[in-house]
Amino acid sequence: MSEKHKARLEETIRQMVAELLTRRVKDPRVHSVSITRVELSRDLSVAKIMYTTVGGSNDLANIHKGIESCKGFIRGKIKKHLRLRVIPEFVFVYDSSLDRAMEIEKLLHQIQEEQQTPEKEEGDA
C-alpha cells in the first residue's frame, strides 16, 4: 500500500472517530475528547488513535474508561463505512503534546515577564 493511500485512510479514520465521539456516542465522559491523529501499522492491523481533551486533562482515567467502553461501537460503525479486508484494532492513547506545548508557553511567558521586570526597576532609579 502506498504512503499516500495510508495517509488518506488515517485521515478518514480520524474524521470518522471524531464525528462518532461528538455526535453518536452518548457517554458524557467522552464529549470533551478531540482526536489529534491516527497512526496505522504497516499491515493495517492496528490503528493508534491519539486524543486530547478540551479544557485540560483533569480526569484522564475516567475519560479513558469512557473511550474504551465505546471502542467496539466505533469500530463497528467504521467497519460499515470502510471497504477494508480487515478493520484495524483501535488503541487509544492520550496525546500529551498539547499539555507540553502549554507548559512551554507558560515558561516562556514567565521568562519574558522576568526580563521585563528588571528593566522597569532600572527605569525607576
N, CA, C and O of each residue as an XYZ file, in Angstrom:
500
protein
N       0.836     -1.171      0.000
C       0.000      0.000      0.000
C       0.886      1.242      0.000
O       1.884      1.304      0.718
N       0.523      2.198     -0.787
C       1.326      3.410     -0.886
C       1.135      4.285      0.357
O       0.121      4.198      1.050
N       2.124      5.117      0.613
C       2.053      6.037      1.754
C       0.896      7.015      1.598
O       0.266      7.406      2.580
N       0.626      7.403      0.373
C      -0.465      8.338      0.116
C      -1.807      7.709      0.505
O      -2.640      8.356      1.140
N      -2.007      6.462      0.125
C      -3.247      5.760      0.455
C      -3.362      5.562      1.970
O      -4.441      5.727      2.540
N      -2.255      5.210      2.615
C      -2.245      5.014      4.060
C      -2.581      6.322      4.782
O      -3.363      6.321      5.733
N      -1.997      7.433      4.334
C      -2.269      8.741      4.947
C      -3.736      9.126      4.775
O      -4.350      9.672      5.692
N      -4.287      8.846      3.617
C      -5.693      9.152      3.366
C      -6.600      8.303      4.264
O      -7.604      8.794      4.779
N      -6.246      7.049      4.445
C      -7.017      6.163      5.313
C      -6.926      6.619      6.771
O      -7.924      6.590      7.491
N      -5.742      7.037      7.207
C      -5.573      7.552      8.568
C      -6.457      8.777      8.798
O      -7.106      8.889      9.838
N      -6.483      9.685      7.840
C      -7.296     10.892      7.959
C      -8.786     10.556      7.964
O      -9.554     11.167      8.706
N      -9.193      9.604      7.154
C     -10.599      9.188      7.125
C     -11.014      8.601      8.463
O     -12.081      8.927      8.984
N     -10.183      7.744      9.015
C     -10.483      7.143     10.326
C     -10.532      8.227     11.391
O     -11.413      8.203     12.250
N      -9.600      9.183     11.352
C      -9.575     10.279     12.330
C     -10.881     11.064     12.291
O     -11.477     11.342     13.332
N     -11.321     11.418     11.092
C     -12.548     12.193     10.951
C     -13.767     11.404     11.431
O     -14.637     11.951     12.108
N     -13.827     10.129     11.081
C     -14.980      9.317     11.458
C     -15.041      9.106     12.972
O     -16.114      9.203     13.567
N     -13.901      8.821     13.595
C     -13.875      8.618     15.045
C     -14.268      9.912     15.758
O     -15.038      9.883     16.719
N     -13.744     11.045     15.292
C     -14.069     12.327     15.911
C     -15.566     12.612     15.798
O     -16.188     13.063     16.760
N     -16.133     12.356     14.648
C     -17.566     12.600     14.457
C     -18.403     11.661     15.320
O     -19.390     12.085     15.921
N     -18.018     10.407     15.383
C     -18.775      9.455     16.198
C     -18.729      9.834     17.677
O     -19.740      9.745     18.374
N     -17.562     10.256     18.155
C     -17.441     10.629     19.566
C     -18.283     11.854     19.903
O     -18.857     11.930     20.989
N     -18.359     12.801     18.993
C     -19.091     14.030     19.300
C     -20.589     13.922     19.033
O     -21.384     14.580     19.704
N     -20.981     13.102     18.065
C     -22.392     13.094     17.670
C     -23.163     11.831     17.998
O     -24.370     11.896     18.231
N     -22.506     10.690     18.023
C     -23.245      9.435     18.159
C     -23.083      8.771     19.524
O     -24.000      8.097     19.994
N     -21.938      8.951     20.161
C     -21.693      8.315     21.454
C     -22.385      9.129     22.540
O     -22.206     10.344     22.623
N     -23.164      8.466     23.361
C     -23.959      9.146     24.388
C     -23.223      9.283     25.726
O     -23.709      9.966     26.627
N     -22.081      8.656     25.860
C     -21.331      8.676     27.115
C     -20.788     10.084     27.389
O     -19.988     10.589     26.601
N     -21.202     10.724     28.478
C     -20.751     12.093     28.750
C     -19.250     12.200     29.050
O     -18.688     13.293     28.992
N     -18.601     11.083     29.369
C     -17.163     11.123     29.673
C     -16.324     11.454     28.447
O     -15.203     11.943     28.583
N     -16.847     11.196     27.250
C     -16.033     11.374     26.046
C     -16.395     12.616     25.243
O     -15.854     12.816     24.156
N     -17.286     13.446     25.744
C     -17.692     14.626     24.975
C     -16.612     15.688     24.888
O     -16.666     16.544     24.005
N     -15.637     15.657     25.776
C     -14.559     16.643     25.729
C     -13.324     16.124     24.990
O     -12.269     16.757     25.023
N     -13.454     14.983     24.330
C     -12.322     14.361     23.637
C     -12.189     14.914     22.221
O     -13.175     15.080     21.503
N     -10.961     15.190     21.844
C     -10.646     15.639     20.490
C      -9.580     14.706     19.919
O      -8.547     14.484     20.551
N      -9.823     14.164     18.735
C      -8.875     13.249     18.101
C      -7.818     14.077     17.378
O      -8.145     14.887     16.509
N      -6.549     13.873     17.738
C      -5.477     14.667     17.131
C      -4.877     13.998     15.899
O      -4.607     14.663     14.898
N      -4.670     12.682     15.971
C      -4.140     11.986     14.791
C      -4.326     10.478     14.932
O      -4.595      9.960     16.015
N      -4.173      9.796     13.804
C      -4.266      8.341     13.750
C      -3.020      7.825     13.054
O      -2.616      8.354     12.019
N      -2.413      6.794     13.620
C      -1.242      6.161     13.010
C      -1.572      4.692     12.763
O      -1.823      3.940     13.705
N      -1.571      4.291     11.507
C      -1.839      2.897     11.151
C      -0.539      2.111     11.079
O       0.494      2.626     10.651
N      -0.610      0.851     11.506
C       0.550     -0.020     11.354
C       0.725     -0.354      9.871
O      -0.171     -0.119      9.060
N       1.861     -0.891      9.540
C       2.174     -1.172      8.141
C       1.187     -2.140      7.495
O       0.818     -1.985      6.330
N       0.764     -3.145      8.269
C      -0.173     -4.137      7.723
C      -1.640     -3.767      7.978
O      -2.538     -4.565      7.709
N      -1.880     -2.563      8.495
C      -3.222     -2.020      8.765
C      -3.987     -2.810      9.825
O      -5.214     -2.733      9.874
N      -3.294     -3.564     10.671
C      -3.977     -4.357     11.683
C      -4.231     -3.572     12.964
O      -5.103     -3.937     13.753
N      -3.472     -2.492     13.177
C      -3.618     -1.692     14.394
C      -3.659     -0.217     14.018
O      -2.856      0.258     13.215
N      -4.604      0.495     14.611
C      -4.694      1.943     14.443
C      -4.510      2.582     15.812
O      -5.348      2.429     16.701
N      -3.401      3.301     15.969
C      -3.160      4.022     17.217
C      -3.832      5.380     17.076
O      -3.439      6.192     16.238
N      -4.847      5.620     17.899
C      -5.637      6.844     17.821
C      -5.228      7.751     18.975
O      -5.456      7.438     20.143
N      -4.624      8.876     18.624
C      -4.149      9.838     19.613
C      -5.268     10.832     19.903
O      -5.886     11.365     18.982
N      -5.524     11.079     21.181
C      -6.583     12.012     21.554
C      -6.103     12.960     22.641
O      -5.146     12.675     23.360
N      -6.768     14.064     22.742
C      -6.545     15.009     23.823
C      -7.909     15.453     24.320
O      -8.931     15.148     23.706
N      -7.924     16.167     25.425
C      -9.195     16.623     25.970
C      -9.285     18.135     25.877
O      -8.304     18.849     26.084
N     -10.460     18.598     25.565
C     -10.711     20.025     25.505
C     -10.888     20.506     26.941
O     -11.692     19.954     27.692
N     -10.141     21.525     27.315
C     -10.262     22.061     28.669
C      -9.320     21.416     29.659
O      -9.513     21.563     30.866
N      -8.312     20.707     29.194
C      -7.328     20.139     30.111
C      -7.521     18.667     30.379
O      -8.470     18.043     29.905
N      -6.607     18.132     31.144
C      -6.582     16.695     31.414
C      -6.900     16.427     32.881
O      -6.096     15.828     33.595
N      -8.067     16.868     33.327
C      -8.428     16.739     34.737
C      -8.707     15.302     35.153
O      -8.217     14.867     36.195
N      -9.469     14.560     34.382
C      -9.910     13.226     34.773
C      -9.599     12.221     33.662
O     -10.507     11.620     33.089
N      -8.324     12.047     33.364
C      -7.913     11.188     32.248
C      -8.333      9.737     32.422
O      -8.734      9.099     31.449
N      -8.253      9.205     33.622
C      -8.609      7.797     33.843
C     -10.075      7.559     33.509
O     -10.413      6.563     32.869
N     -10.941      8.461     33.938
C     -12.373      8.328     33.667
C     -12.666      8.490     32.175
O     -13.485      7.758     31.619
N     -12.001      9.443     31.530
C     -12.187      9.663     30.092
C     -11.715      8.439     29.314
O     -12.376      8.011     28.368
N     -10.574      7.874     29.710
C     -10.049      6.696     29.012
C     -10.998      5.498     29.168
O     -11.184      4.721     28.231
N     -11.588      5.358     30.344
C     -12.573      4.278     30.545
C     -13.777      4.479     29.629
O     -14.306      3.516     29.075
N     -14.205      5.718     29.473
C     -15.322      6.017     28.579
C     -15.009      5.677     27.136
O     -15.843      5.121     26.422
N     -13.796      6.016     26.713
C     -13.377      5.709     25.341
C     -13.300      4.200     25.132
O     -13.755      3.683     24.111
N     -12.728      3.506     26.093
C     -12.610      2.049     25.979
C     -13.979      1.381     25.936
O     -14.154      0.366     25.262
N     -14.953      1.945     26.654
C     -16.284      1.326     26.680
C     -17.021      1.476     25.347
O     -17.894      0.667     25.033
N     -16.680      2.498     24.563
C     -17.376      2.692     23.283
C     -16.508      2.300     22.080
O     -16.882      2.557     20.936
N     -15.359      1.683     22.337
C     -14.447      1.296     21.267
C     -15.092      0.313     20.287
O     -14.910      0.451     19.078
N     -15.826     -0.658     20.774
C     -16.487     -1.637     19.908
C     -17.545     -0.991     19.024
O     -17.669     -1.330     17.848
N     -18.310     -0.058     19.593
C     -19.326      0.661     18.829
C     -18.672      1.445     17.692
O     -19.145      1.408     16.556
N     -17.592      2.150     17.998
C     -16.889      2.958     16.989
C     -16.334      2.061     15.893
O     -16.473      2.361     14.708
N     -15.710      0.970     16.288
C     -15.122      0.053     15.306
C     -16.197     -0.536     14.394
O     -15.976     -0.687     13.192
N     -17.348     -0.864     14.953
C     -18.451     -1.399     14.159
C     -18.974     -0.398     13.135
O     -19.245     -0.756     11.989
N     -19.114      0.857     13.554
C     -19.598      1.889     12.632
C     -18.587      2.140     11.514
O     -18.969      2.324     10.358
N     -17.318      2.147     11.854
C     -16.294      2.374     10.833
C     -16.231      1.182      9.882
O     -15.987      1.358      8.688
N     -16.447     -0.017     10.394
C     -16.442     -1.212      9.559
C     -17.506     -1.131      8.471
O     -17.291     -1.610      7.357
N     -18.653     -0.528      8.784
C     -19.732     -0.405      7.805
C     -19.385      0.597      6.695
O     -19.884      0.472      5.576
N     -18.547      1.575      6.992
C     -18.247      2.628      6.016
C     -16.971      2.390      5.208
O     -16.873      2.852      4.071
N     -16.005      1.688      5.764
C     -14.748      1.454      5.047
C     -14.766      0.097      4.373
O     -15.271     -0.880      4.925
N     -14.225      0.050      3.207
C     -14.139     -1.215      2.473
C     -12.733     -1.774      2.600
O     -11.907     -1.656      1.695
N     -12.488     -2.382      3.745
C     -11.191     -2.996      4.017
C     -11.394     -4.475      4.316
O     -12.429     -4.887      4.839
N     -10.400     -5.243      3.978
C     -10.472     -6.667      4.261
C     -10.472     -6.908      5.771
O     -11.219     -7.738      6.290
N      -9.614     -6.159      6.455
C      -9.509     -6.264      7.913
C      -9.632     -4.872      8.505
O      -8.903     -3.962      8.111
N     -10.533     -4.700      9.434
C     -10.664     -3.420     10.131
C      -9.621     -3.415     11.248
O      -9.533     -4.377     12.010
N      -8.840     -2.357     11.353
C      -7.772     -2.337     12.367
C      -8.319     -2.355     13.795
O      -9.420     -1.880     14.073
N      -7.520     -2.912     14.670
C      -7.822     -2.881     16.093
C      -7.457     -1.488     16.591
O      -6.381     -0.983     16.271
N      -8.331     -0.864     17.365
C      -8.099      0.501     17.828
C      -7.394      0.506     19.179
O      -7.785     -0.196     20.111
N      -6.348      1.315     19.256
C      -5.640      1.538     20.508
C      -5.674      3.047     20.752
O      -5.084      3.821     19.998
N      -6.366      3.452     21.808
C      -6.485      4.876     22.126
C      -5.365      5.280     23.087
O      -5.158      4.648     24.123
N      -4.647      6.348     22.721
C      -3.517      6.831     23.505
C      -3.681      8.326     23.729
O      -3.970      9.073     22.793
N      -3.494      8.763     24.979
C      -3.601     10.190     25.276
C      -2.403     10.921     24.668
O      -1.258     10.501     24.838
N      -2.676     12.005     23.967
C      -1.638     12.812     23.315
C      -1.308     13.992     24.234
O      -2.077     14.948     24.335
N      -0.175     13.911     24.889
C       0.196     14.949     25.857
C       0.969     16.092     25.214
O       1.460     16.967     25.927
N       1.090     16.112     23.907
C       1.883     17.156     23.249
C       1.277     18.541     23.462
O       2.012     19.520     23.592
N      -0.058     18.637     23.499
C      -0.681     19.945     23.750
C      -0.422     20.416     25.167
O      -0.217     21.607     25.399
N      -0.430     19.488     26.124
C      -0.115     19.857     27.504
C       1.319     20.357     27.622
O       1.589     21.341     28.311
N       2.241     19.666     26.940
C       3.647     20.104     26.960
C       3.807     21.453     26.286
O       4.579     22.288     26.756
N       3.089     21.683     25.189
C       3.171     22.969     24.498
C       2.648     24.098     25.384
O       3.219     25.188     25.404
N       1.570     23.840     26.113
C       1.034     24.859     27.011
C       2.005     25.145     28.153
O       2.145     26.294     28.572
N       2.666     24.124     28.653
C       3.655     24.306     29.720
C       4.848     25.119     29.219
O       5.340     25.995     29.931
N       5.311     24.841     28.017
C       6.413     25.604     27.432
C       6.000     27.055     27.226
O       6.777     27.970     27.501
N       4.793     27.266     26.747
C       4.272     28.623     26.557
C       4.241     29.383     27.878
O       4.593     30.561     27.941
N       3.815     28.692     28.930
C       3.757     29.305     30.261
C       5.161     29.688     30.738
O       5.365     30.777     31.273
N       6.125     28.785     30.540
C       7.505     29.075     30.945
C       8.094     30.238     30.155
O       8.782     31.087     30.721
N       7.830     30.280     28.858
C       8.329     31.388     28.038
C       7.715     32.716     28.478
O       8.384     33.749     28.484
N       6.457     32.675     28.840
C       5.788     33.889     29.317
C       6.409     34.353     30.639
O       6.603     35.551     30.842
N       6.722     33.409     31.539
C       7.363     33.755     32.810
C       8.736     34.369     32.578
O       9.098     35.349     33.229
N       9.499     33.801     31.657
C      10.828     34.331     31.345
C      10.712     35.743     30.800
O      11.484     36.626     31.173
N       9.755     35.950     29.926
C       9.550     37.278     29.349
C       9.187     38.290     30.437
O       9.682     39.417     30.414
N       8.340     37.912     31.379
C       7.972     38.808     32.470
C       9.177     39.120     33.356
O       9.355     40.258     33.790
N      10.005     38.103     33.624
C      11.193     38.307     34.452
C      12.190     39.242     33.773
O      12.851     40.036     34.443
N      12.298     39.153     32.466
C      13.217     40.026     31.732
C      12.696     41.456     31.700
O      13.493     42.394     31.705
N      11.398     41.648     31.667
C      10.825     42.983     31.632
C      10.847     43.644     33.008
O      10.946     44.868     33.090
N      10.759     42.881     34.078
C      10.731     43.425     35.431
C      12.011     44.180     35.774
O      11.899     45.290     36.296
N      13.236     43.665     35.523
C      14.452     44.431     35.833
C      14.544     45.738     35.033
O      15.082     46.729     35.528
N      14.026     45.744     33.812
C      14.055     46.964     33.006
C      13.211     48.047     33.645
O      13.587     49.219     33.622
N      12.065     47.669     34.222
C      11.199     48.643     34.873
C      11.866     49.198     36.130
O      11.770     50.391     36.419
N      12.551     48.309     36.882
C      13.228     48.737     38.108
C      14.370     49.687     37.786
O      14.573     50.663     38.508
N      15.128     49.424     36.711
C      16.222     50.298     36.311
C      15.696     51.662     35.877
O      16.344     52.680     36.121
N      14.548     51.694     35.248
C      13.956     52.958     34.794
C      13.483     53.811     35.956
O      13.435     55.036     35.847
N      13.129     53.173     37.076
C      12.665     53.899     38.264
C      13.825     54.557     38.996
O      13.613     55.575     39.655
N      15.031     54.031     38.911
C      16.177     54.543     39.669
C      16.737     55.831     39.132
O      17.702     56.362     39.682
